[in-house]
Amino acid sequence: MKNPLFKIREEGKFGFINAEGIVVIEPQYYDAEAFYNNFSRVRFNDKLVPLDCMGRLLMKQLFKHVGYFEDGLAKAQLVQRWGYIDRRGSLAIDIQFDEAGDFYQGVAPVAVNRKYGYINKKGDFEINPQFDAAQEFKGDLAAIAIDGEYGFINRKGEIIIEPKFESADSFQGDIAVIREDEKWGIIDKKGNILIEPQFDIIEGFSEGDFFDGMALVAKNDQYGFIDDKGEIVVEPIYDFAGDFGEQMALVEINEKFGYIDKRGKLLILPKFEDAGVFSDGLAQIKVKDRWGFIDTDGKFAIPARFEDVLPFKSGLAWVSIDNKWAYIDRFGDIVWKEK
């Protein structure tokens, strides 16, 4: 968003402020999500309804479920079947599918009679339903399943990588995650295995999500990193680790947290009780049971005085003070606080 909005809370209801701390959408909803692709979703009549940055609800029709807007359309469920709405809330593709995925690169996977194919934004099939499962196109390839095994097709529906994996994810750049025997590894666009499935699948963690060109891996309860070329660049030797942000990642050594670079070199020594990802040039750290922020040199930019914090985003960070919500700027000054 060009003008980001930030979720606030007042008397148990949620609204939004702008980066100056001015309330632009009054707290009035019992549930609200952060904005994504210019839309939030708020709870109205026990349904999640899209809300635009002007505070307008897309309520031409109330659906059982509405997904996130991707490529200008959002999937919407009415009773049991799915269709798609546009950014004005109008039905762009009729409710008719058994299952529906998100639009990427102009097409979306949908299911009819338990078989998956791909439709365009007019709702016409570009690849007829024939697969047991299908994921979104990314990098001009999509993961599909035939007879319980996963491979990849191109935009013409031609099989490029033969189905032979237990499961697979969409490509991120030139590599994709595959899984075998409850472990995951990496392949390239020719189907060559770059890293044999060997990393642990951990609940609450996504396999192969890349940040700053690096993805977190775990093996035998130790953490390291691979790069987006499918090479192990930081061996799994740490007790815990977090995602890279601004060329650094947090790691845990002997119950203390510090930061490494992409070669695994320690840049900030492990001395914090807890820590988070670098964002906007700052990272949240915990000292003596209070949270503050350090800069990329490891120096305190904002003293540790908060009960809880979230990473900086678009110039502001959410913090908790005396169990009240607040937002601070990069100098630690409060720009908005819950009454």
Secondary structure, DSSP 8 states (H G I E B T S, - for coil): --S--EEEEETTEEEEE-TTS-EEEEEEES-B---BTTEEEEEETTEEEEEETTS-B--SS--SEE---BTTBEEEEETTEEEEE-TTS-EEEEEEESEE---BTTBEEEEETTEEEEE-TTS-EEEEEEESEE---BTTBEEEEETTEEEEE-TTS-EEEEEEESEE---BTTEEEEEETTEEEEEETT--EEEEEEEE--TT--TT-EETTEEEEEETTEEEEEETTS-EEEEEEESEE---BTTBEEEEETTEEEEE-TTS-EEEEEEESEE---BTTEEEEEETTEEEEEETTS-EEEEEEESEE---BTTBEEEEETTEEEEE-TTS-EEEE--
